[in-house]
Amino acid sequence: MKVICCNIPDVLIIEPKVFGDDRGFFFESFNQKRFEELTGVKSHFVQDNHSRSAQHVLRGLHYQIRQPQGKLVRVTAGEVFDVCVDLRKHSETFGHSVAVMLSAQNHRQLWIPPGFAHGFLVVSSHAEFLYKTTDYYAPEYERSLLWNDPALGIDWPLTAEPLLSAKDKIGLPLAQAEVFP
């Protein structure tokens, strides 16, 4: 496993060692001990989620203001443009984002610590997205940051109008969003 630091040091790209031949491939997608050794992150995952989305679906930018979730995300089919935004008010990188292409082909994973909003855009015909979370989903604490807020400066690779949920259409801009202390 290889760990790559991003422009926000707490966000990490994880590249597993993939063993492949003409029959297919194998890789260890998660090993708690190895994850902690290489990242320095002591995590306890309590929930796994799996979503499937069509091309042009944009999910996010979501976060929970209470029970914040750290997430380890990856794609098992297709490709997504994955984004996280630092919402920790006293962080040097508050309001900054990390964007990474995750795909079934590159096997990359992204570690997103608690205190970040997260979302993705499906750039392939469809995508299946898996994520492990460090806390349980709590809809009463869920918030949506406006995905296209100019203050965020995210350059989404749009080739058509994104398909959004009702809650994502009314996400708040960073200046009005509830953030972490």
NULUM-442380 format. One record per residue (C-alpha): x, y, z; residue in one letter; chain. Coordinates in Angstrom, 1 decimal, padded with zeros to 4 digits. Layout:
<atoms>
> X; Y; Z; a; A
...
</atoms>
This chain:
<atoms>
> 000.0; 000.0; 000.0; m; A
> 001.2; 003.5; -000.9; k; A
> 000.0; 006.7; 000.9; v; A
> 000.1; 010.0; -001.0; i; A
> -000.4; 013.3; 000.9; c; A
> -002.7; 015.9; -000.7; c; A
> -002.7; 019.7; -000.6; n; A
> -004.6; 019.3; 002.6; i; A
> -002.2; 017.2; 004.7; p; A
> -005.0; 015.3; 006.6; d; A
> -006.5; 014.0; 003.4; v; A
> -004.7; 011.0; 002.0; l; A
> -004.8; 009.0; -001.3; i; A
> -004.2; 005.3; -000.7; i; A
> -003.0; 003.1; -003.5; e; A
> -003.2; -000.6; -002.7; p; A
> -000.8; -003.1; -004.1; k; A
> -002.7; -004.9; -006.9; v; A
> -001.6; -008.3; -008.0; f; A
> -002.9; -009.1; -011.5; g; A
> -002.5; -011.4; -014.4; d; A
> -004.5; -012.6; -017.4; d; A
> -007.1; -014.2; -015.0; r; A
> -007.9; -010.9; -013.2; g; A
> -006.6; -009.2; -010.1; f; A
> -006.5; -009.3; -006.3; f; A
> -005.8; -006.6; -003.7; f; A
> -006.4; -006.1; 000.0; e; A
> -008.9; -003.3; 000.1; s; A
> -008.5; -002.7; 003.9; f; A
> -006.3; -003.8; 006.7; n; A
> -006.8; -001.9; 010.0; q; A
> -003.2; -002.5; 011.2; k; A
> -001.6; -001.5; 007.9; r; A
> -003.8; 001.5; 007.5; f; A
> -002.9; 002.8; 010.9; e; A
> 000.9; 002.1; 010.4; e; A
> 001.0; 003.9; 007.1; l; A
> -001.4; 006.8; 007.7; t; A
> -001.0; 007.4; 011.4; g; A
> -004.8; 007.5; 011.5; v; A
> -006.4; 005.6; 014.4; k; A
> -009.8; 004.9; 013.0; s; A
> -012.7; 002.8; 014.0; h; A
> -015.2; 002.2; 011.2; f; A
> -018.8; 001.5; 012.2; v; A
> -020.7; 001.6; 008.9; q; A
> -020.1; 000.6; 005.3; d; A
> -022.2; 002.2; 002.5; n; A
> -022.6; 001.3; -001.2; h; A
> -024.2; 003.5; -003.8; s; A
> -024.7; 003.1; -007.6; r; A
> -025.2; 006.3; -009.7; s; A
> -025.8; 007.1; -013.3; a; A
> -023.5; 009.3; -015.4; q; A
> -023.8; 013.0; -014.5; h; A
> -025.1; 012.3; -011.0; v; A
> -023.5; 014.7; -008.5; l; A
> -023.9; 013.7; -004.9; r; A
> -022.9; 016.3; -002.2; g; A
> -021.3; 018.1; -000.8; l; A
> -022.5; 016.4; 002.4; h; A
> -021.4; 016.4; 006.0; y; A
> -022.8; 015.9; 009.5; q; A
> -022.4; 018.8; 011.9; i; A
> -022.7; 016.4; 014.8; r; A
> -021.5; 012.9; 014.7; q; A
> -019.0; 014.0; 012.0; p; A
> -017.9; 011.1; 009.9; q; A
> -014.4; 010.2; 008.7; g; A
> -014.7; 008.4; 005.4; k; A
> -012.5; 005.9; 003.5; l; A
> -014.0; 005.9; -000.1; v; A
> -013.4; 004.0; -003.3; r; A
> -015.0; 003.1; -006.6; v; A
> -015.7; -000.6; -007.6; t; A
> -017.3; 000.1; -011.0; a; A
> -016.8; 003.2; -013.2; g; A
> -015.2; 006.5; -012.4; e; A
> -015.9; 009.5; -010.3; v; A
> -014.5; 013.0; -009.6; f; A
> -014.3; 012.9; -005.8; d; A
> -014.2; 016.1; -003.8; v; A
> -013.8; 017.0; -000.1; c; A
> -013.9; 020.5; 001.4; v; A
> -012.3; 021.4; 004.8; d; A
> -015.0; 022.9; 007.1; l; A
> -012.9; 023.1; 010.2; r; A
> -013.1; 026.8; 011.0; k; A
> -009.7; 027.0; 012.7; h; A
> -007.8; 025.0; 010.1; s; A
> -005.2; 026.6; 007.9; e; A
> -007.0; 025.0; 005.0; t; A
> -010.5; 026.0; 005.9; f; A
> -012.6; 026.3; 002.7; g; A
> -010.0; 024.5; 000.6; h; A
> -010.7; 021.4; -001.3; s; A
> -009.1; 018.2; -002.6; v; A
> -010.3; 016.6; -005.9; a; A
> -009.2; 013.2; -007.0; v; A
> -010.3; 010.8; -009.8; m; A
> -011.3; 007.5; -008.3; l; A
> -012.0; 004.5; -010.5; s; A
> -012.4; 000.8; -010.6; a; A
> -009.2; 000.8; -012.8; q; A
> -006.9; 002.8; -010.6; n; A
> -008.1; 001.2; -007.3; h; A
> -007.4; 004.4; -005.4; r; A
> -009.0; 005.2; -002.1; q; A
> -009.4; 008.5; -000.4; l; A
> -009.2; 009.1; 003.4; w; A
> -011.4; 012.1; 004.4; i; A
> -011.2; 012.9; 008.1; p; A
> -014.1; 014.2; 010.1; p; A
> -014.8; 017.9; 009.6; g; A
> -015.0; 017.8; 005.8; f; A
> -017.9; 018.0; 003.4; a; A
> -017.7; 015.3; 000.7; h; A
> -019.2; 014.7; -002.7; g; A
> -018.6; 013.2; -006.1; f; A
> -019.6; 013.5; -009.8; l; A
> -020.0; 010.3; -011.9; v; A
> -018.0; 010.7; -015.1; v; A
> -018.5; 007.2; -016.5; s; A
> -021.7; 005.7; -017.7; s; A
> -022.4; 004.6; -014.1; h; A
> -020.4; 004.2; -010.9; a; A
> -020.5; 002.1; -007.8; e; A
> -019.1; 003.8; -004.8; f; A
> -018.2; 002.3; -001.4; l; A
> -017.3; 004.1; 001.8; y; A
> -016.5; 003.1; 005.3; k; A
> -017.5; 005.7; 008.0; t; A
> -016.2; 006.3; 011.5; t; A
> -019.6; 007.3; 012.8; d; A
> -023.2; 006.4; 012.0; y; A
> -025.4; 008.2; 009.6; y; A
> -027.5; 010.8; 011.4; a; A
> -030.0; 012.5; 009.0; p; A
> -030.9; 015.1; 011.6; e; A
> -027.3; 016.4; 011.6; y; A
> -026.7; 016.1; 007.9; e; A
> -026.0; 019.3; 006.0; r; A
> -025.3; 020.1; 002.3; s; A
> -022.7; 022.6; 001.1; l; A
> -023.6; 024.2; -002.2; l; A
> -021.6; 022.1; -004.8; w; A
> -021.1; 025.1; -007.1; n; A
> -020.4; 027.8; -004.6; d; A
> -017.9; 030.2; -006.4; p; A
> -016.1; 030.7; -003.1; a; A
> -015.0; 027.0; -003.2; l; A
> -013.5; 027.2; -006.7; g; A
> -014.1; 023.6; -007.5; i; A
> -013.6; 022.9; -011.2; d; A
> -016.1; 020.1; -011.7; w; A
> -015.5; 018.2; -015.0; p; A
> -019.1; 018.7; -016.2; l; A
> -020.1; 017.6; -019.7; t; A
> -023.8; 018.0; -019.1; a; A
> -026.1; 019.5; -016.4; e; A
> -025.5; 017.6; -013.2; p; A
> -028.3; 015.4; -011.8; l; A
> -028.9; 016.6; -008.2; l; A
> -031.1; 015.5; -005.4; s; A
> -033.6; 018.0; -003.9; a; A
> -031.3; 018.6; -000.9; k; A
> -028.3; 019.2; -003.0; d; A
> -030.1; 021.8; -005.1; k; A
> -030.6; 023.9; -002.0; i; A
> -027.2; 023.4; -000.3; g; A
> -025.8; 026.4; 001.4; l; A
> -022.8; 028.5; 000.3; p; A
> -019.7; 028.3; 002.5; l; A
> -020.4; 031.8; 003.9; a; A
> -023.8; 030.6; 005.3; q; A
> -023.0; 027.0; 006.1; a; A
> -022.7; 025.6; 009.6; e; A
> -019.1; 024.7; 010.1; v; A
> -016.9; 022.9; 012.6; f; A
> -015.1; 024.8; 015.4; p; A
</atoms>
